[in-house]
Amino acid sequence: MEQAQPSPLSPFVPVMHRERFAELTGIPFGVIDGWVNRGYLPTIIIGKHRLINLVELTQTCIEQLPR
């Protein structure tokens, strides 16, 4: 029996590498890297890795929804 392919965010993870984020969004890595360096995307540093903070990004998106 063939298994269904899991969603890229299932189970949801609170952080993600910039490369994977670029892959999933279809936005070139250079653009993502620039947005991170300019502070447009929230990040968190864990050890030597700078990861995109998906929880904070989601919160920002929700707050910017029209009311």
Legacy VTK file of the C-alpha trace (Angstrom):
# vtk DataFile Version 3.0
C-alpha trace
ASCII
DATASET POLYDATA
POINTS 67 float
0.000 0.000 0.000
1.366 3.415 -0.970
1.716 5.955 1.820
0.573 9.537 1.388
3.347 12.099 1.224
3.333 14.179 4.448
2.863 17.916 4.247
6.176 19.841 4.346
5.080 21.358 7.663
3.495 18.261 9.168
4.132 17.968 12.018
4.566 21.695 12.382
8.043 22.773 13.400
8.634 26.182 14.993
11.900 26.889 13.137
13.359 26.151 9.713
16.661 26.505 7.865
16.748 29.327 5.322
17.473 26.884 2.499
14.388 24.793 3.274
12.232 27.909 3.644
13.388 29.095 0.212
12.638 25.666 -1.260
9.123 25.516 0.197
8.157 29.082 -0.717
9.749 29.059 -4.173
11.616 32.271 -3.363
15.304 32.215 -4.340
17.696 31.576 -1.453
19.524 34.866 -2.120
16.298 36.797 -1.578
15.530 34.902 1.651
19.089 35.484 2.848
18.760 39.213 2.133
15.451 39.413 3.978
17.011 37.657 6.973
20.023 39.999 6.959
17.738 43.058 6.792
15.536 41.756 9.612
12.438 41.256 7.411
12.187 37.625 8.517
12.397 36.760 12.221
15.212 34.403 13.146
16.586 32.591 16.142
20.123 31.320 16.620
20.448 27.797 17.955
24.049 26.756 18.338
25.754 27.760 15.100
22.533 27.787 13.091
20.417 30.830 12.272
16.893 29.552 11.696
13.734 31.293 10.553
11.293 31.599 13.453
8.042 30.368 11.893
6.012 30.999 15.038
6.921 34.683 15.105
6.424 34.981 11.340
2.966 33.399 11.621
2.055 35.723 14.499
3.104 38.770 12.473
1.031 37.601 9.509
-2.039 37.092 11.701
-1.646 40.530 13.276
-1.521 42.143 9.828
-4.790 40.593 8.657
-7.483 43.189 7.959
-10.035 43.436 10.727
LINES 1 68
67 0 1 2 3 4 5 6 7 8 9 10 11 12 13 14 15 16 17 18 19 20 21 22 23 24 25 26 27 28 29 30 31 32 33 34 35 36 37 38 39 40 41 42 43 44 45 46 47 48 49 50 51 52 53 54 55 56 57 58 59 60 61 62 63 64 65 66
